[in-house]
Each structure stands twice: as C-alpha cells, then as structure tokens.
Amino acid sequence: MKVNTAIQSKRLALLGDLPRFQSVLHVGRPNVGSRERLLERFNDMLDRRWFSNDGPFVQEFEAKVAAIAKTRHCVAMCNATVALEIAIRALELTGEVIVPSYTFIATAHALQWQEITPVFADIDPATCNMDPRSVERVISSKTSGVLGLHLWGRACDTEAIERIGREYGLKVMYDAAHAFACTHRGTMVGGFGECEVFSFHATKFINAFEGGAIVTNNDDLATRLKFMRNFGFSGYDKVSYLGVNGKMTEACAAMGLTSLEALDEIVVVNKTNYEAFEKYFSGLQGVSLIRYDKQEHNNYQYIVLEIDPEAAPLNRDEVVDVFHAENVLARKYFWPGCHRMEPYRSLQPNAYLMLPNTERVASRICLLPTGQTVDAGMIASMAEILETAFQFSGEIKDALGKRQK
Ligand SMILES: *Cc1c(COP(=O)(O)O)cnc(C)c1O
C-alpha cells in the first residue's frame, strides 16, 4: 500500500506535510480481468486476421451483454457517445429532446451534434435523477422525445417518464452508461424505453478500452442500428441508409469479454469498498454517502459523497482541494450541469432558472476513487484526511485563500 508514513502533527499536505499517498489515486481507474485470457484472445484475433466488421468477438460480446441486460438485441459500438447519436438518429428524434442537465456532457452533445436541442429537466434531489414533474414542465410543441439517465447506476423513474412519453406521444430512450448489470424494481436495466445505451469506456464498470452498446427489444430498431453503425451497408454493394462508422473493434470486444468474465469479482470489490466507505465516513459531520438500494442489483462503481456546506466545516470545493493535495484525485461529477457548459450556456443562458436542484446538488457532490486498485486501508486514510481537514478547517481555508492570491 502506497501510504506515506513520514507524517507530522497536522498530517495534511495543504498545511505543509507530504501528500498522504505517494502516487495519484484516480476515480475510474480501469478494472482489469484475466491478463492470460486477454492475451489468448489477442492471439486468436491475430491468427484469424479479423479485426473489425462484426467479428466473432464482437458477436460473442453482444450475445453476452444482451443476456445480462435481458434484451433481445445488443448492437455494440465504438463508444457510448456514437451509440447515443446513432440511437437518436434511428429513432428519428427531431426538434427538442428532454434530458437531465445533471449528466456527463455527452448526453447533451449527442443531441446538439445533430442539431436537436437538448432541453434540460431538473433532478429530484432525493435521487439525483431526472424529476418527471420537471420533464412535464418543459414539454413544447417541438418535443419529440425524452432521453433519461440512470445516474451512478441508480435507475431513474422509468414508469413516470414512460407514462409521460405515452401521454404526449414522445419516444423515450435512456443513457444507461452507468447502469450495466443494475436493476430497477428487480428488472435489469436494458429493456426500458425504446432502447438503452451502455458505455464500456475504460473508466466504466465493465470496460472494452473504449466501447458502447445499444440494447433493445425492438427488432426493426435493432436492424436499423446495425446498418447505421456500418455506413448504411445492407449488402456488399448496397447502401440502404444514411450511416456512419460506429463499429466496435475485435481488440475492444476481446477486452470487453475479458472484463465480463470478471464482472462478479468487480462487483464484490466495489461493494466491499463501498461498505468500507460507509464504515469510515459515517461519523463525518455534514458528509453523506449516496445510498444504493439493497433490494436492487448495483455495480457499486461510484463512491459519491454529498457535502452539506451548512453542516460540514469545509465546502465541496475545499474538500476536493484537500484531497487533491493528498494525491486523491476526487472529482466533481457532474459539475457544473451541462447547461453551464458551452454551447448550452450561450444558447440557453436562462436555463438555470428551471434547474434549482441541479445547481444545488452539483455544488455538493464529490466522487472518490474505488475499484480494484483501492483497498480498505486506503479508504481509512481518505477518511482520516477529511477528518483532520475538518479539525483544522480554519487553517485549510487560510491556506487555500493564500494559494489563490
Ligand atoms: C461515460 C458516459 C458517456 C459516454 O460514454 P463513452 O463511451 O465515453 O462515449 C455518456 N453518458 C454518460 C452518463 C457517461 O458517464
């Protein structure tokens, strides 16, 4: 364990001590399955000389993802952003689509990239997921769909969102980038709405270096998605659709398959870490750990702290600065909301007026490192850092103030 032992009285890097960790701890450091299996697969792939275009590893990966998500189809893609773009196109969404602002920027960009306006809905502060009442409030005559999100793997209120969809004739799809192998009321995420999109980026729960997939139970949609991911080709010399190149490579599928084999192991590591965070961070004033419903399956990929600036001695930004000084690269996912980033900030300068909960929650959230490279001892050290920082909060504020000058 890479913890510095030469620590003095106040034990904080911002107050002149050595950083607690000698090397940087990252949020979303990749989880790695069996090296041997991966290299075996690479050898198979090289022997076959089949590197892309619906290769055997991609097909196997799609079958396994569909089996886990319990959907009829899985269409693998080069990444989730392109998958979102293709899904949006295949569903023929136009005009305006309602999305939460409290998400990774790709959710909004996938719409704006094809000149569809993302209209931002607010979140429910209790779940941090999109509030269906807010969705209803921003529906206009131009609205064609709703793009929901299962933030941190906790499913959004799909029942209410889909009820709104039916009532107003809107197509509903989900960005399920965080929610692979998670359930909602006992049902696997994957089959909700018209389709759902997973990300297998290196930082996600299951990774394929880079990768994404669209899962759906709609046969026609699946067919269109497959054509669109491959330039619209429907035969050797026949193009039937407008298409793009969204294909997953065999190397990525080999990594994806190897990660899938380690799925249960990774969940155990993440859950054990989550329980250690619960234990060590429970007594900290004004700090709460986002909860995962024990009745549901979750991948426990994200350790999310909410810092109440009224109750905690330091606010979220100060806490993040404290951690960074100790080589713990805490992150503010997702701050600021999409509506505060370009081009939305210029295009929709008043959007924030409709997003009070997004603004408030985004200013209080801090994600900490977990996964295979983090253990209970490191988690105890992270808690100790925060405890000490709270104890010396006045001096920390002074040190941060001086640093800014
Ligand atoms: C990571 C992520 C994406 C983008 O996934 P890529 O595979 O990196 O393109 C989209 N939406 C959310 C919510 C994400 O966290």
The ligand as a MOL file (V3000), in Angstrom:
LIG
                    3D

  0  0  0     0  0            999 V3000
M  V30 BEGIN CTAB
M  V30 COUNTS 15 15 0 0 0
M  V30 BEGIN ATOM
M  V30 1 C -19.1720 7.9310 -19.9760 0
M  V30 2 C -20.5070 8.4600 -20.2920 0
M  V30 3 C -20.9310 8.6470 -21.6070 0
M  V30 4 C -20.0250 8.4990 -22.7880 0
M  V30 5 O -19.5200 7.2420 -22.9240 0
M  V30 6 P -18.3060 6.9860 -23.9490 0
M  V30 7 O -18.3150 5.5100 -24.1010 0
M  V30 8 O -17.0850 7.5100 -23.2750 0
M  V30 9 O -18.5940 7.7120 -25.2110 0
M  V30 10 C -22.2330 9.0600 -21.8270 0
M  V30 11 N -23.0550 9.3280 -20.8070 0
M  V30 12 C -22.6850 9.1750 -19.5240 0
M  V30 13 C -23.6570 9.4780 -18.4340 0
M  V30 14 C -21.3870 8.7800 -19.2210 0
M  V30 15 O -20.9900 8.6980 -17.9480 0
M  V30 END ATOM
M  V30 BEGIN BOND
M  V30 1 1 1 2
M  V30 2 1 2 3
M  V30 3 2 2 14
M  V30 4 1 3 4
M  V30 5 2 3 10
M  V30 6 1 4 5
M  V30 7 1 5 6
M  V30 8 2 6 7
M  V30 9 1 6 8
M  V30 10 1 6 9
M  V30 11 1 10 11
M  V30 12 2 11 12
M  V30 13 1 12 13
M  V30 14 1 12 14
M  V30 15 1 14 15
M  V30 END BOND
M  V30 END CTAB
M  END
